[in-house]
Amino acid sequence: MAVRRWSRICGDRGMSTAEYAVGTIAAAAFAGVLFKIVTSAQVKSLLLQIIEKALKVAG
């Protein structure tokens, strides 16, 4: 409700093209960092241990 009221007062209907570009670049950078972290040897080992424990508990 407050957002609608604020957009009517300011006349702002959404993000501009430049804001979309910055948001897209930030999302891509975050995805790249996350990919590097998840594909590291340490994280792979940790995830494998978690999966193995879960499978042992399940049966």
PAZAPA-4460 file (N, C-alpha, C; in steps of 0.05 Angstrom, whole numbers, plus 32768, in hexadecimal, padded with zeros to 4 digits):
% residues 59
    n_x    n_y    n_z   ca_x   ca_y   ca_z    c_x    c_y    c_z   seq   type   mol
   8011   7FE8   8000   8000   8000   8000   8011   8019   8000     1      M     A
   8025   8019   8012   8037   8031   8013   8047   8034   7FFA     2      A     A
   804E   801E   7FED   805E   801F   7FD4   804E   802C   7FBE     3      V     A
   8035   8025   7FBC   8024   8031   7FA8   8021   804F   7FAC     4      R     A
   801D   8056   7FC5   801A   8072   7FCC   8034   8081   7FC5     5      R     A
   804B   8075   7FCC   8065   8082   7FC6   806A   8085   7FA8     6      W     A
   8062   8071   7F99   8067   8073   7F7C   8054   8088   7F6F     7      S     A
   803C   808B   7F7A   802B   80A0   7F70   8036   80BC   7F76     8      R     A
   8042   80BF   7F8E   804D   80D9   7F96   8065   80E0   7F85     9      I     A
   8077   80CC   7F81   8090   80D1   7F73   808D   80CE   7F55    10      C     A
   8079   80C1   7F4C   8076   80BD   7F2F   808A   80A8   7F25    11      G     A
   8096   8098   7F36   80A9   8084   7F2E   809A   806A   7F28    12      D     A
   809C   8060   7F10   808D   8048   7F08   809F   802F   7F07    13      R     A
   80B8   8030   7F0F   80C9   8019   7F0E   80E6   8020   7F09    14      G     A
   80F6   800C   7F04   8112   8011   7F00   8117   801B   7EE3    15      M     A
   812B   802C   7EE1   8134   8035   7EC6   8147   8020   7EBA    16      S     A
   814E   8025   7EA2   8160   8012   7E94   817B   8010   7EA2    17      T     A
   8185   8026   7EAB   819F   8026   7EB9   819D   8015   7ED3    18      A     A
   8187   8018   7EE1   8184   8008   7EF9   8181   7FEA   7EF3    19      E     A
   8174   7FE3   7EDE   8173   7FC8   7ED5   818F   7FBD   7ECF    20      Y     A
   819F   7FCD   7EC1   81BA   7FC5   7EB9   81CB   7FC0   7ED2    21      A     A
   81CA   7FD2   7EE5   81DA   7FCF   7EFE   81D0   7FB7   7F0E    22      V     A
   81B6   7FB3   7F0F   81AB   7F9C   7F1D   81B3   7F82   7F10    23      G     A
   81B3   7F81   7EF6   81BB   7F69   7EE7   81D8   7F63   7EEB    24      T     A
   81E9   7F78   7EEA   8206   7F73   7EEE   820B   7F6A   7F0B    25      I     A
   81FD   7F75   7F1E   8201   7F6D   7F3A   81F8   7F50   7F3E    26      A     A
   81E2   7F48   7F31   81D8   7F2D   7F33   81EB   7F19   7F26    27      A     A
   81F6   7F21   7F0F   8209   7F0F   7F02   8223   7F0C   7F12    28      A     A
   822C   7F22   7F1E   8244   7F21   7F2F   823F   7F0F   7F47    29      A     A
   8228   7F12   7F54   8222   7F01   7F6B   8220   7EE3   7F62    30      F     A
   8214   7EDE   7F4B   8212   7EC2   7F42   822E   7EB7   7F3C    31      A     A
   8240   7EC7   7F31   825B   7EBE   7F2C   826A   7EB7   7F46    32      G     A
   8268   7EC8   7F5A   8274   7EC3   7F74   8269   7EAA   7F81    33      V     A
   824F   7EA8   7F80   8241   7E90   7F8B   824A   7E77   7F7D    34      L     A
   824C   7E78   7F63   8255   7E61   7F53   8271   7E58   7F5B    35      F     A
   8283   7E6C   7F5E   829F   7E66   7F66   829F   7E59   7F82    36      K     A
   828F   7E62   7F94   828E   7E57   7FAF   8284   7E3B   7FAF    37      I     A
   826E   7E36   7FA1   8261   7E1C   7FA1   8272   7E07   7F92    38      V     A
   8281   7E0F   7F7E   8291   7DFC   7F6F   82AD   7DF8   7F7B    39      T     A
   82B3   7E05   7F91   82CD   7E01   7F9E   82CF   7DE5   7FAA    40      S     A
   82E7   7DDB   7FAC   82EB   7DC0   7FB6   82E1   7DBC   7FD3    41      A     A
   82E4   7DD0   7FE3   82DB   7DCE   7FFF   82BD   7DCC   8001    42      Q     A
   82AF   7DDC   7FF2   8292   7DDC   7FF3   8287   7DC2   7FE6    43      V     A
   8294   7DB9   7FD1   828C   7DA0   7FC5   828E   7D89   7FD9    44      K     A
   82A4   7D89   7FE7   82A9   7D74   7FFB   8293   7D75   8011    45      S     A
   828E   7D8D   801B   827A   7D91   8030   825E   7D88   8026    46      L     A
   8257   7D90   800E   823D   7D88   8003   823B   7D6A   8000    47      L     A
   8250   7D5E   7FF6   8251   7D41   7FF3   824D   7D32   800E    48      L     A
   825A   7D3C   8023   8257   7D31   803D   823A   7D33   8047    49      Q     A
   822E   7D4A   8043   8212   7D4E   804B   8200   7D3B   803D    50      I     A
   8204   7D38   8023   81F3   7D26   8013   81F6   7D09   801C    51      I     A
   820F   7D01   8020   8214   7CE6   8029   8207   7CE0   8044    52      E     A
   8209   7CF3   8057   81FC   7CEF   8071   81DE   7CED   806E    53      K     A
   81D2   7CFE   805D   81B5   7CFD   8058   81AD   7CE2   804D    54      A     A
   81BD   7CD8   803A   81B6   7CBE   802E   81B8   7CA7   8042    55      L     A
   81CB   7CA9   8054   81CF   7C94   8069   81B7   7C95   807C    56      K     A
   81AE   7CAD   8083   8198   7CAF   8096   817E   7CA5   8089    57      V     A
   817B   7CAB   806F   8163   7CA4   8060   8161   7C86   805C    58      A     A
   8177   7C78   805D   8173   7C5C   805B   8186   7C4D   804C    59      G     A
***
